Amino acid sequence: MKPSDFQKTIQCQFDCKLKRVVKGIVRNYRKELKRRRNKEISYCELPEIVVEKLAVWDEYESDYTAFDVCGIEVRVLDDDLAKAIKYLSEKDREILLMYFFLGMSDTEIGDRLKINRSTSFRSRKNSLEEIKKKLKENMNDE
């Protein structure tokens, strides 16, 4: 049985509308791809600073030496430096770590440990000299 003229007309109209819809979907898809291409950047083109921010580094206890200062864990990654810091007295070690790792001033350190600002400064300066000597000794031994 042959389709009537009315059925052929309906089929042609349906085909025409279907083609328009498909063309619109394809056009929107290409437009979206173009928009993404303009806004996105490939990973290899990212600057080194951005890549470092995205990176996640595993930390293991064997990778650092931890010192407890004022209830805060201070991590020293360099083994030679950590060994040299361990040779200091506890008070000198705390003063040194507070200043360099916690960013405290001599006045703040003095207030926290109940000592003078000048005592904190002298202690830190002497501690640095001792560390310098220890590090030189370690370098000469190797």
Salt bridges, closest charged atoms under 4 A:
GLU32 OE2 - ARG35 NH2 2.67
GLU32 OE2 - ARG36 NE 3.30
GLU59 OE1 - ARG75 NH1 2.27
GLU73 OE1 - ARG75 NE 3.03
ASP106 OD2 - ARG124 NH2 2.84
